[in-house]
């Protein structure tokens, strides 16, 4: 039997390394770093970011965020965070920098706002939802919104969005 653990036990027997997308699941067969296979079968889709790991038949398996392609952003963090949030993009907020997953459209926008941006490969652990838990749901972009057209449309995130053309277009 597999159950989720909120806090670290005295001993971790193994670990499973997963990226941000993989840490959102309901039912999946996982393989630990030590080669143990175990089934996760949760009652509903769950963000594993809210948990330390698993108890699998008395063995504790830690959840470790995998390094992934991210943008490390510095500059006017309050202003930049507002623009990132306005794009419904998951963001890790630290006192001296913001971290988002690599996205060429957002990178171009943030550079245009004066951000200093560097690409890195780091574990990505963004803020939870509006009430401190769960997930914010981002959306992918076309090369630019003009290429995707304008007007009311969905980005696959279940919410309706409106984009107007830029002046002069």
C-alpha positions as CSV (number, residue, x, y, z in Angstrom):
1,X,0.0,0.0,0.0
2,X,1.3,3.5,-0.9
3,X,0.3,6.6,1.1
4,X,1.5,10.2,1.0
5,X,3.6,11.7,3.8
6,X,3.4,15.4,4.7
7,X,6.6,15.5,6.7
8,X,10.0,13.8,6.6
9,X,10.4,10.6,8.6
10,X,13.6,9.9,10.5
11,X,14.9,7.8,7.6
12,X,14.5,8.0,3.8
13,X,14.9,4.6,2.2
14,X,14.9,5.8,-1.4
15,X,13.8,8.7,-3.6
16,X,11.9,9.4,-6.8
17,X,13.0,12.3,-8.9
18,X,10.3,14.1,-10.9
19,X,9.9,17.4,-12.8
20,X,7.1,19.9,-12.1
21,X,4.7,18.3,-14.5
22,X,5.3,14.8,-13.2
23,X,4.6,15.9,-9.7
24,X,1.0,16.4,-10.6
25,X,-0.7,13.0,-10.7
26,X,-3.5,10.8,-9.8
27,X,-2.5,7.3,-10.8
28,X,0.9,6.2,-12.0
29,X,3.5,3.5,-11.7
30,X,6.7,5.1,-10.4
31,X,10.3,3.8,-10.3
32,X,12.6,5.1,-7.5
33,X,16.2,5.9,-7.9
34,X,17.0,2.5,-6.3
35,X,14.9,0.7,-8.9
36,X,11.8,0.1,-6.7
37,X,8.5,0.1,-8.6
38,X,5.4,1.2,-6.8
39,X,1.9,2.3,-7.8
40,X,0.5,5.7,-6.7
41,X,-3.3,5.6,-6.8
42,X,-4.7,8.8,-5.3
43,X,-8.4,9.6,-4.9
44,X,-8.0,12.7,-7.1
45,X,-5.4,14.6,-9.1
46,X,-2.9,15.8,-6.5
47,X,0.1,18.2,-6.5
48,X,2.9,16.2,-4.9
49,X,4.6,19.5,-4.1
50,X,2.4,19.6,-1.0
51,X,4.0,16.3,0.3
52,X,7.4,15.1,1.5
53,X,7.1,11.7,-0.1
54,X,5.5,8.2,0.1
55,X,5.3,5.4,2.6
56,X,5.3,2.2,0.4
57,X,4.7,-0.8,2.6
58,X,6.8,0.6,5.4
59,X,9.6,2.0,3.2
60,X,9.8,5.8,2.9
61,X,10.5,7.3,-0.5
62,X,11.3,11.0,-0.8
63,X,10.0,13.1,-3.7
64,X,12.9,15.1,-5.2
65,X,12.2,17.9,-7.7
66,X,14.3,17.2,-10.9
67,X,16.4,19.9,-12.5
68,X,14.7,21.4,-15.6
69,X,15.2,24.3,-18.0
70,X,14.3,27.5,-16.2
71,X,14.8,31.2,-16.5
72,X,16.2,33.0,-13.5
73,X,14.9,36.6,-13.5
74,X,16.3,39.6,-11.7
75,X,15.3,43.3,-11.8
76,X,12.2,45.1,-10.6
77,X,10.8,41.9,-9.1
78,X,7.4,43.4,-8.0
79,X,6.7,44.7,-11.5
80,X,8.1,41.5,-13.2
81,X,6.1,39.2,-10.9
82,X,2.9,41.1,-11.8
83,X,3.5,40.5,-15.5
84,X,4.4,36.9,-15.0
85,X,1.2,36.4,-12.8
86,X,-0.8,38.2,-15.5
87,X,0.2,35.4,-17.8
88,X,-1.0,32.7,-15.4
89,X,2.5,31.3,-15.3
90,X,3.8,29.3,-12.3
91,X,6.6,31.2,-10.7
92,X,9.1,30.5,-7.9
93,X,9.4,33.6,-5.9
94,X,12.7,34.2,-3.9
95,X,13.8,37.4,-2.2
96,X,16.3,38.3,-4.9
97,X,15.0,36.5,-8.0
98,X,12.0,34.9,-9.8
99,X,12.2,31.6,-11.5
100,X,9.9,30.4,-14.3
101,X,10.1,27.5,-16.7
102,X,11.9,28.3,-19.9
103,X,9.4,30.1,-22.3
104,X,10.8,32.1,-25.2
105,X,7.7,34.3,-25.4
106,X,7.8,35.3,-21.7
107,X,11.6,35.6,-21.9
108,X,11.2,38.2,-24.7
109,X,8.5,40.0,-22.8
110,X,10.5,40.2,-19.6
111,X,13.7,41.3,-21.4
112,X,11.6,44.1,-22.9
113,X,10.5,45.1,-19.4
114,X,14.2,45.5,-18.4
115,X,14.7,42.1,-16.7
116,X,18.0,40.4,-16.5
117,X,17.5,36.8,-17.4
118,X,19.8,33.8,-17.3
119,X,19.0,30.2,-18.3
120,X,19.7,27.5,-15.8
121,X,18.8,23.9,-15.1
122,X,17.4,23.8,-11.5
123,X,14.7,22.1,-9.6
124,X,11.5,24.1,-10.2
125,X,9.3,24.6,-7.1
126,X,6.8,27.5,-7.8
127,X,4.4,29.1,-5.4
128,X,1.2,27.2,-4.8
129,X,-2.3,28.4,-5.7
130,X,-4.0,31.5,-4.5
131,X,-4.7,29.9,-1.0
132,X,-1.1,28.6,-0.5
133,X,-1.6,25.1,-1.9
134,X,-2.4,23.4,-5.1
135,X,-1.3,24.6,-8.5
136,X,-1.5,27.6,-10.7
137,X,-2.3,26.6,-14.2
138,X,-0.2,28.2,-16.9
139,X,-0.6,27.9,-20.6
140,X,1.7,27.5,-23.6
141,X,2.1,30.3,-26.2
142,X,2.3,30.4,-29.9
143,X,5.4,32.3,-31.2
144,X,3.4,35.4,-30.3
145,X,-0.3,36.1,-29.7
146,X,-0.7,37.8,-33.1
147,X,0.2,34.5,-34.7
148,X,-2.5,32.8,-32.6
149,X,-5.0,35.5,-33.6
150,X,-6.9,37.8,-31.3
151,X,-10.3,37.8,-29.7
152,X,-11.9,35.5,-27.2
153,X,-10.3,32.0,-27.1
154,X,-9.0,29.2,-24.8
155,X,-5.3,28.4,-24.2
156,X,-6.2,24.9,-23.0
157,X,-6.4,26.0,-19.4
158,X,-10.2,25.9,-19.1
159,X,-10.4,29.7,-19.0
160,X,-11.5,32.1,-21.6
161,X,-9.0,34.8,-22.6
162,X,-9.2,37.9,-24.8
163,X,-6.2,39.3,-26.7
164,X,-6.5,42.5,-28.8
165,X,-4.1,43.2,-31.7
166,X,-1.2,45.6,-31.0
167,X,-1.7,49.1,-32.1
168,X,-0.8,49.5,-35.8
169,X,-1.5,45.9,-36.6
